[in-house]
Amino acid sequence: MTNAYLNTEVLYEALDFPIFQNRMYDTPEEARACPKGNICLIQNPETGIVYNRLFRPDLMRYDPRYQIEQAVSPFFQQHLESVARIIDQTIGRRSIVEVGCGKGYFLEMLISKGFKVTGFDPSYEGDSPHVIKEYFNPGVKVQADGIVLRHVLEHIQDPFQFLLSLRNANGGSGLIYIEVPCFDWIKQHRAWFDIFYEHVNYFRLSDFKRMFTSLVRCGHLFGGQYHYLVADLTSLSAPKFDPLDQVHLTSDFMGNLLSSKQQAATSPGVTAIWGGASKGVIFALLRERIGRAVDLVIDVNPAKQGKFLPGTGLEVKSPSEAVSLLPSGATIFVMNSNYLQEIQQMSNNAYQYVGIEQDVF
């Protein structure tokens, strides 16, 4: 469909999504009453970047209840090792600033490998002297050879101005490592569960190639779900829309939601999802809205266990607790097939496992 006012195709719409899919709550009532926002994805007619035109940045206030650490998984640790190698090969170890360092796992990993790193993140909970609990803004008096920006830019309403502010904060120069979800992967896999209110922007590599005239390296990571680039900040320029690079979603983009409904309808007993993070929050919410609510949520992150998911109010169980509740042969929807082998091992391969990003269930 089209929006006459914007004269721009509406790619995707959703109402009443949790504004923070990774903020955990202490009670189911609090979780169901979490702040919510609406989504209307369009392609910016000036920059060519896909974004949510209904996004309200004034709603977004990150605090220690925000739990997104994935490094408890061995597979994700391997991913971070790959990222560390790329940074080492392109930027070096002498002087790094990590903007949005989260709980500090990756920062500590880099430090253990001999990198000199300063992290910035207002949601940081630890006491490391290497982390400053604020945003990286002009005037912070920290200048580095390179800036690391992992899964931050998709949260920023004006990505070009944000990158420009980082360049200015870093003295007008330096390299930058950027890692974000890959919108081409989302399109290809009809991954409606990867569209969140919290993510205002959805990037393709072509967007960054219009934004930087000097790319040192770029590619895909994490089974194609993420893409990355290393670029020279001095080559940053405002991206311009390319009429030959328009974005469209297929008419059956939400088809897998119905497939998951059909799959569960033929499965006996309890239905669970494994992964209480972003994908799990949206998958559980939309399943509930089609009348096929999930019974259990499982996650390996201790910070999530015993807490409740925004939107549905489902309680997150540990793997050991969940296995004691699930009957043999029950369906587990795996929120990310990258973790399938780990999940099968932790659950004794006793269940029916369904990867939600697969085209056929």
N, C-alpha and C positions, 0 to 999 in steps of 0.2 A: 504494500500500500504506500501511498504518498501523503505527505503533509503539505497542503497548499501554501501554508504560511511560510514554511522554510523552503518550499520547492525542493525538498530532499527526501529520498526514499527512507522510510522507517524500516530498519533492519530487524529490530526485535523490541518487544514491549513486555513489561512485567510490572505488576503492582504489589505494593506492600511487602517488599523484600527487607530483611534485616539490614540495617546500614553497616553493621559489623558482623560478618559471619564467623569471625574468630574471637569474639569477646564471649567469655564464658559467664554463666550465671549460677547463683547459689540455690535458686528454687525454680521449679517448672513454671510457676506463675510469673516470676520476674522475667524468665526467658521468653515466654509467649508474649509478654507485654513490652518487649524490647523496642527501641526506636526503629522505625521503618521508613523506607523511601521508595520512589518509583523509578523505573528504568525506561528510557526510550533511546535506543541506539540509532545514531545516524552517522554518516560520513561527513566530516567537516568540509564544507565546500571551499574553504580557503587553504587548509593544511592537508586534506586528504586522510586525516587520522579518524578512525572510528571512535566515537565517544558518546557518553550518556548526557543528552542535553538537559535532563531533569536533575542532574547531580547538584547537591547543595553542600559546598565545602564547609559551611558553618556548622554542619551537623557532626563533622568528623573530629573527634577529640580522642586520641589514643592514650591509654593508660596501662598500668601493669596487669589489668584483667585481660588484656589482649594476648592470646596464646596462639602463636603460629609456628613454634619451633618444630621442625621436622627431622632434626638431626638424631633423634632417638632411633631412627631406622638405619640399618647398615647400608641399604641401597642408596638412601639419600646421602649418607656419609661419602659413598663412592662418587656421587655427583659433585659434592663439595670439593673432593680431592681433584676432580677434573677442572673445576673452576679455579682452584688455587694454582694449578699448573699453567692455565692460560694466563692468569695475572702475572705469574713469575716470568713467563716467557715474553710477555709483551710490555709490562710496566716495570717489573723488577721488585725487589724487596726493601729498598732503602727507605721509602716514604710513601705511605698509603693512608688515605682517609676513607673509612667506610661510612657512608651516609645511610641511616636507617639500619643500624646493626642489630636491631631486635634484642634478643636475650644474650647476644654476644658469642654464640657458639662458633660461628665462622671466624670472627675476629680472633678468638682464642686459638683456633686452629692455625691461622696465619702466623700469629705470634710464636706458636710452638715450632713453626717451620723456619723461624728466623726473620720474618717480616717485621718491619717497624710500622705499627698501625695505630691510628687514633679513630675511635668510633663515636658516632653521634646518633642518639636516639632517646627521645623523652620517655619511652616506655621501658627502657632498660631497668632491670630490677637488681642487678648485682652491685658489687663494690669495686670493680676493676678501675685502677687509676688510668687505664687506657680509654675509658669511655666517658664522654661528656653527655649528661642527660639533658640535651637541648638540641634544637635544629642547627644544621650547618648553614649559617647565614653570613653575608658579608660582615666583616668586623670580628670574626671569631679568632683571628690571628693564628690560623693554622694553614700552612701551605704545603702541598705534597706533590710528588712526582705523578701520582695518579689517584683518582677517585673511584671507589667501588660503589655501584648503585644496583643492588640486587633486589628485585621485586618491590621497588619503590615508585617508579615512574608511572605505573598504571594507576596509582592512587592520586596523582597530582592533576588538578584541573587544567592547568596550562603548562604542558610539559616543556615547551620551548623556553618560556620565561623562567621556569625552574632550572633548566640546564644552564641558561644564561646566568642566573644568580649563583650557581655552583662555580661556573667559570670565573665570575667576578670574585667570589669568596676565595678562590684558589689563585688569585693574582693574575688572572687572565690567561693562564696556560695550563699545561698538563694533559695527561691522557685520562680517559674515563672508560671503565668497564660497566656496561649496562646489561642487565638480564631481566627479561620480562616474559610473561606468558605469550605464546605464539597464536595469534588470531587465525592464521591459516590452518593450524592444527585444530582449533576449535571449529572452524567451518567444515573441514574435511571429516571430522568425527562426529559432527552434529552434537557437540558437547555443550548443550544448554546448561548443564550443571556447572560450567566454568564461567558463567556470566553472573556477576555480583554487583550490588550497588556500590560496594567499596571500591571496585575497579571502575574508574571513570573513563579510562582510555584502553583501547584494544589495538595492539601494535602488530604490524608486519615488518619484515626486514626492509621492504621497499620504503616504508615510512622513514626509517633511519638513514637510508641511502639518500633521501631527499633533504635530510636534516644535517648531515655531515658530508663535507666534500673530501675528507680524508679518513677512510676506515683502515685501521691497521689489520683487523681480523674480524670475521663474523661467521656465524653458523648456528647450529641447533644443538640442544642438549636435552637430557632427561627424556629420552625416547621421542624427541621432537616436540614435546609439550612446551619447552622454553626455547627462545632464541637469545643470542647474545651478540654483542659487538664490542670491540675496543676501538675507540676513535680519538682523534686529536681535538681537544676542546677549542683550539684556535680556529678550527675549520667549521665550527658551529654556525649554521645560518637558518633563518626561518623557512620551514618547509612550505612548499607550494603544491596545491592540488594538481594531480596529473589526470586529465580526463580519460586516459587510456588505462588507468589503474583503479577503476571503480570497484566497489565491494558490493556483493550480493550474497544473500543466504538462500539456500534451497527451500522450496515450499514445504518439504518434509523435515525441516530442521528439528522440530520437536518430536519426530517419529519415535525415537528411542524411548521416550517417556511412556508411550502407549505399549511399546514392546515390553518394558519392564513390568507394566501392569499385567500383561498377558502371561509373562513368565511366572510372576508371583501367584497368579490365579491357579496355576497347575501345580504349585508347590505346597506340600502339607505343612501344617504347623506354623512355627514362628519364623518370621522373616527379619533378617538383620542386615545392617550395613557396617562395613569395616572401613573406618576413616571418619572421625568426627571433626574434620576441618572444613574448609570452604566447600568442596564438592559435596561432602556429606550433608552439610546444612541445607544446601539448595535441593539436592536430590530428595532428602526427607521431606522438605517443605512442599515440593511440587507433587510428590507421591501422596502426601496427605490431602492435597487439594483435589486429586482425582479419585479419592475414596479408597486408596490402598496404602494406609499408613504403615510405617515401619515399626516393628516391635522393639528392636534392640539396636543400640549404637555401640560400636567397639572402637577403641583407640589405644595405641601403645603409649601415648604421651601421658605421664602421671599428672601433669598440670590440668588435663582435661577430665580425667576420671573422677566420677562423683559429682561433676558439674553438669549443667544442662544447656542444650543447644538452643541458640536464638531461633525464634519462629515457632518451632514445634514443642519446645520444652522437654525433649527427650533426654534422659540421663545417659551419660557416657560411662560404659563399663570397661574394665580392664579385660584383656584377652582371657585370663584365667577365670574370672568371674563369669564372663559371657559363655565360655565353653561349658560351664557347669549348668547353664540355663538352656542351652540350645539342644534340641533333640537331633540325633543322627539323621543326616539327609536333609536338614533344613537348608534354606537358601540364604547365602551370604552374598549381598551385592558388594563387590569390591570397588571402592571409590577410585582407585588408581591401580591399573594392572601392572605398573612397575613394581608394586609390592606383592604381587600374587604369590610368588614362591615363598616369601617370608610368612605371609598369612597362612598358607597351607601348612607350613611347618609348625607354626605356633598353635594351629587348631587341629593338628594330627590328621589333616586331609580327610576329615570326617563329614564334610558338607558339600553341597552343590554351590560352586563359586561362579558368579556372573560378573564379568567385567563391563562396567557401565559405558565405557567409551567405545566398545565394539559395535559395529553396525548391526550385527545379528546376535540376538540373545539366545 
